[in-house]
Amino acid sequence: MTSNPDAGQPAWTLTSVADYLGAGSETVGKIGGLVATGISQDSRQVLPGDIYAALPGSEHHGGEFVAEAAARGAIAVISDRPTEILPTLVVGDPRKMLGPLASWLHRDPSSKLDMYGVTGTNGKTSTAFMLEAGLRAAGLRTGLVSGVCIRGPEGSRRARRTTPEAGELQTTLAGFVRDRVDGVAMEVSSHGLAQHRIVGTYFRVAAFTNLSRDHLDFHRTMKEYFETKAMLFTEKLCGAAVVGIDDAYGRALAARISVPSLTVSSSGRGADVCATDIQATRNGTVFTVRHGQWTKRVRLRLLGIHQVDNALTAIASLRLGGVDVATAVEGIEELGAVPGRLERVDRGQDYLAFVDYVHNSSGQRRLFPYLRSLTANRLIVVVGATGGRDPGKRKPLGRNAGKFADVVIVTDEGPFHDDAFQLRDDVAAGAREAMHAEVVVVPDRGEALEIAVSKAKKGDTILVAGRGNDRVMNYGGVEVPFGDREELERAVTDRG
């Protein structure tokens, strides 16, 4: 290793990197004297001194973009095939090597942090935000890696994906170490697990919220989806586990893991940590948490009965991690909002209006009854289906909305390369199958929100579902700026 004056920036000779990878005999091009300071697998994000990871993809191979990476300052390439543009370290499965390599380059940053990871279909973001709030209240210096943002003591940036790519993740964790962070709350997606992004990261506690149909465009079957999630709960990746057992997948996971663990339940199952006396109103959510002889009444500002599950998961994780839970709970109670998660839009109107990320049937079945309990008159739901996802989700999304709502407005969510008309038609067909709600199809999302607001009367509730805190909609690869909360606020304000 060589020295580098840039505030702890790693600087390894490329020869050392080749030796670490076992790629010495497979190296193409001269590497003597070259020094690597980072890794990037996005040619557009390469910094001078980076190794560019040129990976095989579903549509393109990263090798197609080596020239761009070189122009931005890349000194070498890691790939499964050589290139004549830059020296190349050829390995059989470069994606699998990136996490350990990036961790090694940055001196194993997760070993110097108390990492709390959260995986599952629903609740990851809210649980991660609660974990961060609890850690901070307990006096720890915190970091957060979520699908909404990545933030630490020195600032925040918008996240590009739920779990960062391996190079970005290890760079982020190394930055947390330099900023003297103690504890990190992190979302761990199934994509991040399947693509080995978190290999090289060790979690003090890993938590499983739940599992239901989602991402089958990527995983193909629920068994594959579950087994991917289960990869996190091994001695190699975590020291302890918290498992929600209110669904069959959680119970199956709890029965097979070998690390120390706690189970959680809000439905009366015989879990180690459970919630009773639950009350969910328009002003917050109250419940009693029990673990053995320890009990505490918890008063969340966050809305929705589903937040009880997330709070239980966070509390059990902090308790298992040795944090002062009584103080941590105070921080969780003070958390006022999670971006895009049942965010209320209030401009003094005589009806309720919310934006929520709910984008699968299981989430709908938890959320819609709660909204019904708040609604004196009609429930108006704006819903759609994002393109490039499991087509089997579309009709159920519409059907659940049609079952619980009085008015369903079907609109675009961002079709990507799918047929926008077909996406809307499938969701609308599901909504009509419920034979309960008025179903209106409005392709333009901004117009759909305006129509929802124009229909709202005193005592009604509007829910804009599916996108949460997303900032753009994708049409055939073209990103169009659109924020649901901001556009709903504008529509409510304009109506007066």
Order of alpha helices (4+ residues) and beta strands (2+ residues): beta-alpha-beta-beta-beta-beta-alpha-beta-beta-alpha-beta-alpha-beta-beta-beta-alpha-beta-alpha-beta-alpha-alpha-beta-alpha-beta-beta-beta-beta-alpha-alpha-beta-beta-alpha-beta-alpha-beta-alpha-beta-alpha-beta-beta-beta-alpha
